Amino acid sequence: MGRLDKAAVKRYYDLKSKQKEIEKELSELRGEILAFCETEGLSQTELGGYKVKIVHQERREYDDQKLQAALPDDELWRLVSRADPSKISGLVKLNVVKEEQLFGTYDLKKIALVQVERE
């Protein structure tokens, strides 16, 4: 195994700090874009050579206790271990769990995604 040097650790720390700054700025800009499009009643627009598109999605937020009560056996619950939407979706696709069993175990959260492309 190779050696870990101070420069690698410093670089990692610096990049993580930049990542936090970038994520914060992206969040602020996303909010501005969403607010503008909502105020103007737009789901897409073009501005200065860029296409902006707002895509609405619904995501499930599961309640661990309700989900555990809805699953048929403890072995299945151990596979999930917590309400992970991607794992649960996979079990539904594999017909291990029926969609009807999940009714009432989640709330739908509406989110808006911002997509920006260069023309």
C-alpha positions as CSV (number, residue, x, y, z in Angstrom):
1,M,0.0,0.0,0.0
2,G,1.3,3.5,-0.9
3,R,1.9,6.3,1.5
4,L,-0.5,9.1,2.3
5,D,1.0,12.5,2.2
6,K,0.0,15.8,3.7
7,A,-0.6,17.3,0.2
8,A,-3.2,14.7,-0.6
9,V,-5.1,15.3,2.7
10,K,-4.8,19.1,2.2
11,R,-6.1,18.9,-1.4
12,Y,-9.0,16.7,-0.2
13,Y,-9.9,19.2,2.5
14,D,-9.7,22.1,0.1
15,L,-11.9,20.4,-2.5
16,K,-14.5,19.5,0.1
17,S,-14.6,23.1,1.2
18,K,-15.0,24.3,-2.4
19,Q,-17.7,21.7,-2.9
20,K,-19.7,23.1,0.1
21,E,-19.3,26.6,-1.3
22,I,-20.4,25.5,-4.8
23,E,-23.4,23.6,-3.5
24,K,-24.5,26.6,-1.4
25,E,-24.3,28.9,-4.4
26,L,-26.1,26.4,-6.7
27,S,-28.9,26.2,-4.1
28,E,-29.2,30.0,-4.0
29,L,-29.2,30.2,-7.9
30,R,-31.7,27.4,-8.1
31,G,-34.0,29.3,-5.8
32,E,-33.7,32.4,-7.8
33,I,-34.5,30.6,-11.1
34,L,-37.4,28.8,-9.6
35,A,-38.8,31.9,-8.0
36,F,-38.5,33.8,-11.4
37,C,-40.2,31.0,-13.4
38,E,-42.9,30.6,-10.8
39,T,-43.6,34.4,-10.7
40,E,-43.7,34.5,-14.5
41,G,-45.7,31.2,-14.8
42,L,-43.0,29.6,-16.9
43,S,-42.0,25.9,-17.1
44,Q,-39.2,26.8,-19.6
45,T,-37.6,29.8,-21.1
46,E,-34.6,30.9,-23.1
47,L,-32.2,33.5,-21.8
48,G,-28.9,34.7,-23.3
49,G,-28.2,31.5,-25.2
50,Y,-29.4,29.1,-22.4
51,K,-32.5,27.0,-22.2
52,V,-34.0,26.8,-18.7
53,K,-36.5,24.1,-18.0
54,I,-38.3,23.3,-14.8
55,V,-39.3,19.7,-14.3
56,H,-41.7,18.7,-11.5
57,Q,-41.4,15.3,-9.8
58,E,-43.0,13.6,-6.9
59,R,-40.8,11.7,-4.5
60,R,-41.9,9.3,-1.8
61,E,-40.9,9.9,1.8
62,Y,-41.6,6.7,3.7
63,D,-42.5,6.4,7.3
64,D,-40.3,3.7,8.8
65,Q,-42.9,2.4,11.3
66,K,-45.7,2.2,8.7
67,L,-43.5,0.6,6.2
68,Q,-42.3,-2.0,8.6
69,A,-45.9,-2.8,9.5
70,A,-46.8,-3.1,5.8
71,L,-44.0,-5.5,4.9
72,P,-45.0,-9.2,5.0
73,D,-42.1,-10.5,7.1
74,D,-39.1,-9.5,9.2
75,E,-36.6,-11.0,6.7
76,L,-37.9,-8.5,4.1
77,W,-37.6,-5.6,6.5
78,R,-34.0,-6.6,7.2
79,L,-33.3,-6.3,3.4
80,V,-34.6,-2.7,3.5
81,S,-33.4,-1.9,7.0
82,R,-34.8,1.6,6.7
83,A,-37.1,3.4,4.3
84,D,-34.7,3.7,1.3
85,P,-36.9,4.7,-1.7
86,S,-34.6,3.2,-4.3
87,K,-34.4,-0.2,-2.4
88,I,-38.2,-0.2,-2.0
89,S,-38.7,0.7,-5.7
90,G,-36.5,-2.2,-6.6
91,L,-38.5,-4.7,-4.5
92,V,-41.7,-3.5,-6.2
93,K,-40.1,-3.9,-9.6
94,L,-39.0,-7.5,-8.7
95,N,-42.6,-8.2,-7.4
96,V,-41.2,-9.0,-3.9
97,V,-43.5,-6.3,-2.5
98,K,-46.8,-5.3,-4.1
99,E,-47.5,-1.6,-4.6
100,E,-50.8,-2.1,-2.6
101,Q,-48.8,-3.1,0.5
102,L,-47.1,0.3,0.5
103,F,-50.3,2.4,0.4
104,G,-50.4,4.7,3.4
105,T,-46.7,4.2,4.2
106,Y,-45.4,7.3,2.5
107,D,-46.1,10.9,1.7
108,L,-45.5,12.4,-1.7
109,K,-43.2,15.4,-1.8
110,K,-43.3,17.6,-4.9
111,I,-40.0,18.9,-6.0
112,A,-38.9,21.0,-8.9
113,L,-35.7,20.3,-10.8
114,V,-33.9,23.0,-12.7
115,Q,-32.3,22.0,-16.0
116,V,-30.1,24.4,-17.9
117,E,-28.6,23.7,-21.3
118,R,-26.6,25.7,-23.6
119,E,-28.2,26.4,-27.0
